[in-house]
Amino acid sequence: MRRAVRSFLEASGLSPDDPELRETPARVAEAWARHFLDGYGRDPDTVLAERIPVPEGSRGELVVVTGLRFHSMCPHHLLPVEGRAHLAYVPGDHVVGFGRLAALLDTWAHRLILQEHLARGVARSLARGLESPGAACILEAHQACLRVRGEEQRDAVTHAEAYEGVLRKDGMLRRELWARIAAAGAAW
């Protein structure tokens, strides 16, 4: 990556030996490896492996976490995507700690991935990894590729949703999820 960044700077007509740019290839390579592409080194199933038996009487009740911050990179322009995620699942026999849900989101988000595929990957991983009868991932994001290039829609917010199982089919359960998301937004 360092060599590629150095070549990019040179191809841009800049001198990588300029004092302001001398450390840029190393900085960029570290940022990409540690913060933007580290999701490829994580397995979603492993992230959810530490499961807890469902508390007595809680089977089938909705678990929701709202307002999880995430960042990713658009695969088309290699520009940042930042936003909030709302995750939900209906427990089968197990639940996971809320931190595991944030880790699952980062596992998928820290890849070159479209927002739509990010939502689908998280929802499917929740359903499969927790053997959940229903799961959802709703994303609201600011796409730099839309906000600072082309049509320059600085105020644009993009949305992507993915539902699995009963959350795909059960309108009442999905309305309950959206009511919780709306209530959480009002509380902030």
N, C-alpha and C positions, 0 to 999 in steps of 0.2 A: 504494500500500500504506500509505503514511503516513496518508493521509486515512481509509482504512478502519480502521486501528488506532485512530486518534483517535476515530472514530465508535463503534467497539467499546467503548472505555473509557467514553465518554459514555453509551452504551446500558446499560452495566453499573452506572451510577450513580456513576461516578468522575469526578473532574475531571482532564482532561489537563493542566491548568495547575498541578496539585500539583507541588511541587519534585521529588518522587520519580518522577513520571510524565512530566515535561516532555519528556525525551529519548526516552521509550519508543517512540513511533511511528517515529522514525528508526532506533533500534536494532533494532526488530522487522523493519522493512522491509529493512534491510541483512542481517540474519541469514537471512531467508527467501530473498532474492535471491542471496546468495553461498553459502549452505550447505545449503539445503533444496530449492530449485527450479532450481539451476544445471545439473542434468542435462538439462533440456529444451533447453539451448543446445549440447549436445554430441551428436555422431552416433556411435553405437556402431561403425559400420564404419570411420570415420576414426580412432577410438581404436586399432583393431587394424591400421591400414594399414601401420605400420612393421614389416614381417615379415622374418624371418631364415630362410634355407634350412635345412631339417632336417639336422642333423649326420648324417654317414655312418653307416648301420646303426641309426638311431634311429626310422625310420619305423614307425608302428604301436605304439610304446611309449607308455604312459600318462604324461601330464604332470599333476601335481597340486600345488595350492597350498592349504594349509589355514590356518584361523585368521585369515582376512582380516576385520578389523573394519569394520563399516558402520553407517550411520545413515540413516534414511528417515523419512517421515511417512505416517501412516495417512490415506488419503483420506476415510474415513468420519467421523473425529473431529478431524483435524488435530493428532493427538498423536504424539509421537516413537516410533520403533521403533529399537532398537539390537540388534546381534547380531554373529554370526560367520558367515562364508561359507567354503565349501570348493568350489573350482572345479577342474574336470578336463577335459582333452580329449586325444584321440588325434590326433597330428599327421598332416596330409596331407603336403604338400610344404614347409610352413612352420611355424615356431613364432614366438612373440612374447616379448619380455622380460616377466619376472614383474610388473614395475610396470604394464605395459599391462593385465594381468588385474585389478589393483586399480583402475585407471582405468575399465575397463569396468564393474566392479561399481558404482563411484560414479556413472557416467553413468546407469545405470538406477535406483540407489537414491535419487539426489537428484531425485526426482519424487514426486508424490502417487501412490503405487502400492501395491497389495496385495502382501503377501509372496509369495503364489503367483505373481502376475504378474511380480514381480521375478525370481524363480528362473527362470521360463520365458523371460523376455527375455534374461537373461544366457546361459543355455544355448543358445538359438537363435542369439544373436549370435556366440558362440564357434564353433558349427557352421558357420554361414554365412560369417562373416568370415574364418575360417581354413581354409575348405573342409575341415573336419575330419570324418572318418567317425564321430566320436562325441564328445559333450560332456555335461557335467553341472554343475549348480549346486545345492548343498545349503545351506540357510539355517537357522540356529538363532537365535531372536530373543526379545527382551523387548518386548512390545507394551504401551505405556503405557495404551492404551484398555482393555486387559484387566486390567492390574495396578492401576490407580488409580481406575477408575470401575465402575459397574455391580456385578458380582459381586465385584470386587476380589480377584482371584486373584494375589496378590503374588509367588508362587513360580512362576507359569506360564511355561513356555518353549514357544514355538511353532516348528514345523518345517515347511519346505516343500522339496520336491525337484523337480527337472526334469531329464530325461534326453533326449538326442537321439541318433539313429543307433544304433551298436553298443552304446553304454552303456545304451540303452533295452532292448536285446534280449539282450545277452550277459551271462548270470548270473555267469560266472566273472570277467569283467572288472569287473563291478559289485562283486563281493565283494572283489576286489583294491583297488578304490577305497575301500570301507568299511574295509578292514583298514588302509589308510594313514591314513584319518581317525582311526580309533581309536588307532593308534600315535602320531600327532601329539598327540592329546589327552592321552595318558598321559605324553608327554614334557614337557608344560607343567606 
